[in-house]
Every structure is written in structure tokens, then in C-alpha cells.
């Protein structure tokens, strides 16, 4: 689900040639995110609610809304 979301975002925003959505997502999930008080998105993936939160955060980054 998230990989497809990232791939779609890139396709809508620019040239997806050579972009590896799975690789980018893996890095993003493992990196601390200010919008999560410095926690990593992966630390939220063990619950449905956390997965929803991470997906919403990812969607907000596409629109430029971070808070």
C-alpha cells in the first residue's frame, strides 16, 4: 500500500524513471520524523491506527502540509 502510494506521488510530481519507491520508503520509514516527535514511522507500523497515521503523514508530505 505505502509503496504504491509513494510511486503514485512521484508519477504525479515528476519523472519516475529510475526512482525506486521501495528503497525510498524503507529509508523514510527508518528515519526520525519531526511530525512524529522524532520517532520513526516504522515504530508506528505495528497497529492499524499507526499504519493509518503513517499513510496520512505521507499523504500530507505530498501536499506540503507537515503538521
C-alpha positions, 0 to 999 in steps of 0.5 A: 500500500505505502509503496504504491502510494509513494510511486503514485506521488512521484508519477504525479510530481515528476519523472519516475524513471529510475526512482525506486519507491521501495528503497525510498520508503524503507529509508523514510520509514527508518528515519526520525520524523519531526511530525512524529516527535522524532520517532520513526514511522516504522515504530508506528507500523505495528497497529492499524491506527499507526499504519493509518497515521503513517499513510496520512503523514505521507499523504500530507508530505505530498501536499506540503502540509507537515503538521 
